[in-house]
Amino acid sequence: MKMYPKTRALLWLRCLISGEKCIACGEMNTRGESLLCPECEDELKKAHLLICNECSAFARDCLCPSPIMRENRVEFLIKYAFYDAQKSDEALNRIIRRLKRIPDRLTFAYFAAVLSKTLIELSRVRGFEAENTVVTYIPRSKRMILRDGYDQARLFAKAVGQRMEYPTLPLLVRLKHGKQQKYLRIDERIENVKGMFAPSRKYSVSGKNVIIVDDLVTTGATVSEAARVLYDEGAKEIICLCIAKSELKHNKNSDDPFID
């Protein structure tokens, strides 16, 4: 896992204070040289061998949103890797689960740094500048925040905003908890998120470009509902950025499907 200078310095500091462990398996890793142990690092690379069925690009080069997102005018989805919820013991799955339990700002900063390469280029092409762009996130329900003590999407959004030097603002207010999306069909997910968000009255999004940040995107129903609310408030253009996208994919070196 390539390290950025600031990330490496913070990792060395944390290693000196508490002894650093792999963010995927929890085993002691390589004395501050990486966020992952060698075994998990090799395992994570497999996610980058998976390609998009639509554009045939690797995960980090693919900008394809889900059909639901495209219907709601979210034309670009930046992601780090593709994700298979059924393979719970793989490195990426363990990282996603860990970030839902542990507010690890260093890990969020790493993913923000990697994804910023694509985001910088897309922002240049789309005309996203600091004065007309804001980063926001899909807020967790109060129940989940009380249970875990933090909102992982908010921490990830702050890391992205700091990396891009864009303001990060809570543009959405969550109105209801809703059912767990992972147990629902696509049509049920769309119905489940209807009316879930309201715009924050503290900030105006009129004429602004918005980057919606979340840790994991599956069908895109939640992001689409958030985008609908923001477009109704006058948002100019919305793109989404996530760590992982769950969808049917294929490995370039295999005929076996990568199925969520």
VMD Tcl script that draws the C-alpha trace (Angstrom):
set ca {
  {0.00 0.00 0.00}
  {1.75 3.13 -1.21}
  {2.30 5.67 1.56}
  {2.05 9.44 1.26}
  {4.62 11.48 3.28}
  {2.13 12.92 5.80}
  {0.41 9.55 6.19}
  {3.76 7.83 6.74}
  {4.75 10.37 9.43}
  {1.45 9.94 11.28}
  {1.72 6.16 11.04}
  {5.23 6.17 12.49}
  {4.03 8.37 15.36}
  {1.12 6.07 16.12}
  {3.41 3.07 15.89}
  {5.77 4.59 18.47}
  {2.94 5.41 20.86}
  {0.79 2.30 20.74}
  {2.30 -0.27 18.39}
  {0.74 -0.30 14.94}
  {-1.45 -3.14 13.73}
  {-2.73 -4.03 10.29}
  {-6.03 -2.23 9.63}
  {-7.47 -5.39 8.06}
  {-6.45 -8.34 10.25}
  {-5.24 -6.62 13.43}
  {-1.84 -8.34 13.41}
  {1.34 -6.37 13.98}
  {2.61 -5.10 10.64}
  {5.90 -3.75 9.30}
  {7.00 -1.16 11.88}
  {5.19 1.79 10.43}
  {5.96 1.03 6.79}
  {2.34 0.37 5.81}
  {-1.23 0.40 7.05}
  {-1.45 -3.28 6.09}
  {0.53 -6.42 6.78}
  {2.04 -7.99 3.62}
  {-0.61 -10.72 3.44}
  {-3.54 -8.31 3.60}
  {-1.83 -5.91 1.21}
  {-1.54 -8.66 -1.39}
  {-5.16 -9.63 -0.77}
  {-6.39 -6.06 -1.22}
  {-4.68 -5.86 -4.61}
  {-7.10 -8.50 -5.89}
  {-9.90 -5.93 -5.68}
  {-8.03 -3.84 -8.25}
  {-8.00 -6.74 -10.73}
  {-11.79 -6.49 -10.93}
  {-13.19 -4.50 -13.81}
  {-16.38 -2.64 -14.55}
  {-18.76 -4.48 -16.87}
  {-19.82 -1.15 -18.39}
  {-16.55 0.65 -19.13}
  {-14.02 -2.22 -18.72}
  {-11.82 -0.08 -16.45}
  {-10.25 -1.13 -13.18}
  {-12.03 0.02 -10.02}
  {-9.97 3.14 -9.31}
  {-10.21 4.25 -12.96}
  {-13.95 3.55 -13.27}
  {-16.34 6.50 -12.89}
  {-19.57 4.62 -13.66}
  {-22.45 5.26 -11.25}
  {-25.27 2.80 -10.65}
  {-28.36 3.06 -12.86}
  {-30.38 4.58 -10.00}
  {-27.72 7.24 -9.46}
  {-27.61 8.10 -13.14}
  {-31.40 8.46 -13.18}
  {-31.02 11.04 -10.41}
  {-28.33 13.06 -12.23}
  {-25.32 11.65 -10.37}
  {-23.14 10.96 -13.41}
  {-19.83 10.10 -11.72}
  {-18.93 7.68 -8.93}
  {-15.29 7.63 -7.82}
  {-14.38 4.49 -5.90}
  {-11.27 2.82 -4.50}
  {-12.28 -0.79 -5.18}
  {-15.12 -3.16 -5.90}
  {-16.58 -5.03 -2.97}
  {-18.18 -8.43 -2.40}
  {-20.26 -8.57 0.79}
  {-20.33 -12.37 0.62}
  {-16.54 -12.65 1.00}
  {-16.55 -11.37 4.57}
  {-13.03 -12.54 5.39}
  {-11.26 -10.61 2.62}
  {-9.08 -7.62 3.52}
  {-11.34 -4.95 1.99}
  {-14.41 -6.29 3.80}
  {-12.56 -6.30 7.11}
  {-11.40 -2.71 6.55}
  {-14.96 -1.54 5.78}
  {-16.30 -3.26 8.91}
  {-13.48 -1.85 11.02}
  {-14.12 1.72 9.88}
  {-17.74 1.34 11.01}
  {-16.50 0.51 14.52}
  {-13.29 2.52 14.90}
  {-12.90 6.23 13.98}
  {-9.50 5.75 12.35}
  {-8.73 9.16 10.82}
  {-5.41 7.94 9.45}
  {-7.10 5.27 7.33}
  {-9.68 7.77 6.06}
  {-6.84 10.17 5.23}
  {-5.11 7.46 3.21}
  {-8.18 6.66 1.12}
  {-8.85 10.38 0.65}
  {-5.29 10.85 -0.62}
  {-5.53 7.98 -3.11}
  {-8.97 8.97 -4.42}
  {-8.01 12.65 -4.65}
  {-5.92 11.88 -7.76}
  {-9.05 11.03 -9.72}
  {-11.09 13.72 -7.99}
  {-8.57 16.44 -8.90}
  {-8.70 15.51 -12.58}
  {-12.50 15.24 -12.61}
  {-12.82 18.55 -10.77}
  {-10.59 20.21 -13.36}
  {-12.68 18.88 -16.23}
  {-16.01 19.76 -14.59}
  {-14.94 23.19 -13.35}
  {-15.06 22.42 -9.64}
  {-13.19 25.13 -7.71}
  {-12.93 25.92 -4.00}
  {-15.31 28.86 -4.31}
  {-18.09 26.86 -6.03}
  {-17.70 23.39 -4.52}
  {-18.58 21.80 -1.18}
  {-18.01 18.33 0.24}
  {-20.81 16.69 2.19}
  {-21.74 13.17 3.32}
  {-24.57 10.71 3.89}
  {-25.33 11.20 7.60}
  {-25.86 8.19 9.82}
  {-28.96 7.96 11.99}
  {-28.82 9.24 15.57}
  {-29.33 5.65 16.72}
  {-26.18 4.48 14.95}
  {-24.12 7.46 16.08}
  {-25.17 6.89 19.70}
  {-24.25 3.22 19.38}
  {-20.82 3.74 17.79}
  {-19.99 7.25 18.99}
  {-19.19 8.76 15.58}
  {-20.23 9.04 11.93}
  {-17.69 7.38 9.64}
  {-18.97 9.14 6.51}
  {-18.46 12.51 8.20}
  {-14.85 11.64 9.08}
  {-14.19 10.45 5.55}
  {-15.76 13.60 4.08}
  {-13.59 15.80 6.30}
  {-10.49 13.93 5.09}
  {-11.55 14.44 1.46}
  {-12.31 18.13 2.03}
  {-8.94 18.73 3.69}
  {-7.12 16.94 0.90}
  {-8.93 18.90 -1.83}
  {-9.07 22.18 0.13}
  {-12.84 22.28 -0.32}
  {-15.17 23.22 2.55}
  {-16.90 20.26 4.23}
  {-20.45 21.00 5.39}
  {-23.35 18.92 6.75}
  {-25.81 19.76 3.98}
  {-28.23 16.96 4.86}
  {-30.32 16.23 7.94}
  {-31.44 12.65 8.46}
  {-35.14 12.44 9.32}
  {-35.53 8.72 9.93}
  {-33.49 5.62 10.69}
  {-35.05 3.32 8.07}
  {-34.54 -0.42 7.66}
  {-31.09 -1.88 7.06}
  {-30.57 -1.63 3.30}
  {-28.57 -4.86 3.01}
  {-31.70 -6.93 3.68}
  {-33.81 -5.22 0.99}
  {-34.34 -5.66 -2.75}
  {-33.58 -2.72 -5.05}
  {-37.21 -1.56 -5.21}
  {-37.48 -1.87 -1.42}
  {-34.29 0.16 -0.96}
  {-35.67 2.98 -3.10}
  {-38.88 3.03 -1.09}
  {-36.99 2.77 2.20}
  {-34.98 5.96 1.62}
  {-37.84 8.15 0.39}
  {-38.14 11.15 2.68}
  {-35.07 10.09 4.63}
  {-33.23 13.42 4.23}
  {-34.01 17.10 4.46}
  {-31.71 20.00 3.52}
  {-29.85 21.76 6.30}
  {-31.17 25.28 6.73}
  {-27.78 26.48 7.99}
  {-26.12 26.35 4.58}
  {-27.14 27.23 1.02}
  {-26.27 24.84 -1.78}
  {-27.75 26.97 -4.55}
  {-25.37 27.14 -7.52}
  {-22.80 24.91 -5.82}
  {-21.13 21.75 -7.03}
  {-21.42 19.01 -4.41}
  {-19.23 15.99 -3.69}
  {-21.24 13.44 -1.68}
  {-18.98 11.11 0.32}
  {-19.90 7.71 1.74}
  {-17.86 4.68 2.75}
  {-19.80 2.03 0.79}
  {-22.22 2.29 -2.14}
  {-24.32 -0.65 -3.32}
  {-27.38 0.19 -5.43}
  {-26.92 3.93 -4.95}
  {-30.47 4.40 -3.65}
  {-29.37 6.38 -0.58}
  {-26.99 8.61 -2.55}
  {-29.71 9.19 -5.15}
  {-32.23 10.32 -2.54}
  {-29.63 12.67 -1.04}
  {-28.86 14.04 -4.51}
  {-32.57 14.60 -5.20}
  {-32.85 16.72 -2.05}
  {-29.76 18.77 -2.92}
  {-30.81 19.30 -6.52}
  {-34.19 20.53 -5.27}
  {-32.25 23.10 -3.24}
  {-30.42 24.37 -6.32}
  {-27.23 22.29 -6.44}
  {-25.45 22.70 -9.80}
  {-23.75 19.31 -10.19}
  {-23.30 16.34 -7.88}
  {-20.72 13.56 -7.96}
  {-20.17 10.79 -5.44}
  {-17.00 9.39 -3.90}
  {-16.75 6.18 -1.88}
  {-14.21 3.65 -0.66}
  {-15.98 0.64 -2.17}
  {-18.72 -0.11 -4.68}
  {-20.61 -3.39 -4.46}
  {-21.68 -4.70 -7.85}
  {-21.31 -7.66 -10.23}
  {-17.72 -7.59 -11.51}
  {-15.28 -9.87 -13.26}
  {-11.61 -10.51 -12.71}
  {-9.51 -9.96 -15.83}
  {-7.62 -13.16 -14.94}
  {-10.69 -15.26 -14.24}
  {-14.07 -16.19 -15.69}
  {-15.68 -16.33 -12.27}
  {-18.08 -13.46 -11.45}
  {-17.55 -11.20 -8.46}
  {-21.07 -11.14 -7.06}
  {-22.70 -9.06 -4.28}
}
mol new
graphics top color blue
foreach p $ca { graphics top sphere $p radius 0.5 }
foreach p [lrange $ca 0 end-1] q [lrange $ca 1 end] { graphics top cylinder $p $q radius 0.2 }
display resetview
